[in-house]
Structures are given as structure tokens and as C-alpha cells.
Amino acid sequence: MKLLRYGAPGAERPALVDANGTIRDISAHVSDISGAALDPQNLAKLAALDLAALPEVSSTERLGPCVGQTGKFICIGLNYSDHAAESGMAVPPEPVIFMKASSAICGPNDDVLIPRGSEKTDWEVELGVVIGKTAKYVSEADAMEYVAGYCVSHDVSERAFQTERSGQWTKGKSCDTFGPIGPWLVTKDEIADPQNLTMWLKVNGETMQNGTTATMVYGVAFLVSYLSQFMSLQPGDVISTGTPPGVGMGMKPQRYLKPGDVVELGIEGLGTQKQTFRADA
């Protein structure tokens, strides 16, 4: 299934996409695409619905974040060997973990705000993993049982905030609108192998990133298991799993986003995003 949320910010309604690409409202069956709705049994109930009997939604509706009420937005740094190389950093012996504020989450096609004082706002296309049931101390062999599905995640980053102003990375990752997710949450049964998906990103039509999840250092199952050793993962939590090479920070000379730039990105089977970057007021 391709699950989504549509409507005005803060008032999104749950929906899914049928086989013909038509968006169908499912608010009569579930209150939101969040929390308990992502449990395997509840996903099975949604999959059994008669889609033709569901109300159609206009294709002009705004798409919201594909997951609502996310408790934790966990990110993995330097998780692609070729991206670590372009960043001039060694592949870490264990995953680098940092948090992105849940208030950064926005819709896949919403404008992204370049924060006040920004010098180095950068792009990162990433595979998002959405948790479907509580995971605590799970093994790598069992980890995929706790995954509801996947989405496109744009880990927008302000590099000066992140690396040049001391402290942790979080403040360079958590600005408002720095976490577009969607357009859909694609349930895991539709993705045969999350470690073999092409991914790309363009700035003003120019391809910057063209990679594959095959070059991830730590795969999805390992990351879910690993994170669950340190914290419980809750339904609706999102793990953004790292980015392939081609970010602005790695270019010579470095290149960063400015107001008016348009970024498009996508992952095989998970849809696409498109954002215009604006100066925050």
C-alpha cells in the first residue's frame, strides 16, 4: 500500500493510493497514518478495504508528511562509504546517531525555509524507515518485523550550524521545514529489497546525487536492531538512514542552497518530492 496524508498543515486526513494512482480518503476507517494505525494487524485491515468504494481526493490537494504524530526522528550519519569519503571522514566503526527535531517535519512538496543566519544550507536524499510496532532489544534477524514501511526523507542540513558552531549536529539538522517526508509511506511488502533502491536529487534541474541504497554501510535491519539496544522504537518513529555522495558540502568549490532554488528528489518505488527554498522571515 501507498499511505499518505493530505490537507492543510495540522489538519491532514489519512488516505491511500489505489492501483490507478487515485488518492482515496480512508478517514472513515482510521483517524491518522500514525501510531497504532501502523501495527501489522491494522495495516492488514486497510489493505482489505474496497478501494473503489472509498471517496476520491483531488490531485490538487496538498500532501502532508506521510506519517503523523512522529515521536522520534532519528538520523544516521556517514552511512554511505562514498559519502563519507567526499566529506573527508572515515567510515565509523558503529553507526553515527543524531536526532532531528520532530518540529522539522513537513510535507514532501512544502516550501523549505532557509533559516536566519544560514550560510550553508545543504541537501541530502535519504531512505526513511517507518516503525510499525514497539521495538526494544530486537535482534537483526527479527528487526524487519518491526518495520511498517519506507518513505523518501530529505535531510536538509545547515552545515555551518552543524559543524562549525561546536556541540552536536542536531542544531544544524532541526530547523523548521528541514525534514520533508513522503509523498507516501510505502508498506514493506511492496519493496522487495530496501538495500537495492536507486535514489537521486536535482537542484534547479541539475543532477547532484545519483546513488543506491546498496552502498549503505549499515543496512535497515541492522539499524533497527542497533537503535533498539539504546532506546525503544515506537510506532510512527522515523529513521533517516543516510545519504549517498553529491551533497553541496562535498563539492569543490562547495555549493549551497539559496532562496528561489528548487530541489527535486526521489527513491525507486517510493515517489518523489519537490521543494522551493525560501528565506525564513
Secondary structure by P-SEA (a helix, b strand, c coil): ccccccccccbbbbbbbccccbbbbccccccccccccccaaaaaaaaaccccccbbbbccccccccccccccbbbbccccaaaaaaaccccccccccccccccccccccccccccccccccbbbbbbbbbbcccccccccccccccccbbbbbbbccccccccccccccccccccccccccccccccccccccccccccccccccccccccccccccccaaaaaaaaaacccccccbbbbcccccccccccccbbbbcccbbbbcccccccbbbbbbbbcc
